[in-house]
Amino acid sequence: MTVTTIGIGSSIEGAYRSKFAGSEALWQRALKVTPSGISHDLRRITPFPVYVDHALGCRKWDVDGNELLDLGTGHGSLILGHGHPAIVRAVQEQAAKVTHPSAPTPLEVQWAENIARLVPCAEMTRFVLSGTEATMLAMRLARAHTMRDVIVRIRGHFHGWHDYAMVGYIAPYYLPGSNGVPNAVSSTMRIAPLHDLAAMEEALEPRDVAAVILEADGPMGGTVPVQPGFLQGVRELTERYGTLLIFDEVVTGFRMTPGGAQQYYGITPDLATYAKAVCGGIPGGAVAGKADVMSDIAFRDDPEWNRRRRVRHSGTFNANPITAAAGVVATTLLADGSVQDHCAAMADRLKAGMNAVLADAGVNGCAFGTRSTLRIITGDDLPPIHDPAEFTSVVSPQRLLDGTRQPLLSAIQCAQLVEGLDILGGTHFWTSLAMTEADIDEAVERFARAVDHVVREGYLKAVRT
Ligand code: PMP
């Protein structure tokens, strides 16, 4: 049996193991048949992950019957909450009707029309199955359209797990984020430092860059908030150097506002990538963009074009009717902006509550984020600042990207789960339509008990002034 400990003599670990005994047994079985017992690196928890049985609204129940207030929110995809009745109905009805017609359905027409209505750059849309696929297709489109090979990406921004996206993702940035990425792939990626317009211009100057891809709200869901003027500056530079601009809106799309980050910041990219809210929490994704670029996927009555210039794209489950049915419902419910405003208001209440807990406990750290995408970092080395804007301007970008360090991260994540609160990876969280003010206040109370536990265990210092 593999035993991983989060700290010698930790009562948090003891409480965790006894509360989640059924999960530990499952994880022991999983370890034999799945690497690290998980299917997504971010779901790794030391000593073991919690296995979930079912969910509703903003709560989920594990295999031992424990109830958890779920701020993981489907990695941000469940802006409507777990089991939204309209999504459930659409999926159930569609499952009985047809799940794979080996043909297009009316649903995908409606879905693309909804996207075109809401998203400034979305003259045309092509459906894929994940955010990773979306950024891969967007990069191929940009390379084909400009007949240039290089893609500029910014350090720390996350674009999924394919080979190109792994280059320049985590420090040290000269090393791809994963083993197994060919040097030939790395040589087509140029890595720009965070939010530095002079460096961006230098990267574009050789005029060999097909596209700049970035998360408009800052790397890893706004972990380093974007500086005013940066997006405008990149838009101007890309236009000057004949380079396309891709916004990776996998998280921000339909969540920040109905038109996503591009509407929120008022900057229109050439292409944008989607995956989470656009499908109402059901697996899927999309690339949307200007018609002239998107039309590079279109067939023409010209064999030369079709064989040599066209961008090939397929995928057995693209726009599958179950996802499309959920996507139509989601993009309809998200159209007037009221859901996004509710989520942002709940996020503001949550941030304020958590920061008050940290301040009252006298521990260093801060909850921050834009609209309904949130992040929390704690650590004795951080400044005693609990105002999000001040905190993110004082702490270095790299320290923000590093996040909460071990063993504190495991301790606080387990303490939160013991108290009935789930924050993805211990650091990333989102609000949803299903959350009420009472739910938020309950989340804050559970968070306060978890902080108290890690302080009592000595993982965080309480410095009272
Ligand atoms: N881009 C961004 C900005 C993301 O946050 C994610 C996933 N969290 C992806 C791409 C990859 O999406 P997926 O996990 O669906 O492949």
Residues whose N, C-alpha, C, O or C-beta is under 5 A from the ligand:
A	BS01	PMP	S130 G131 T132 F158 H159 G160 E215 D248 V250 V251 A275
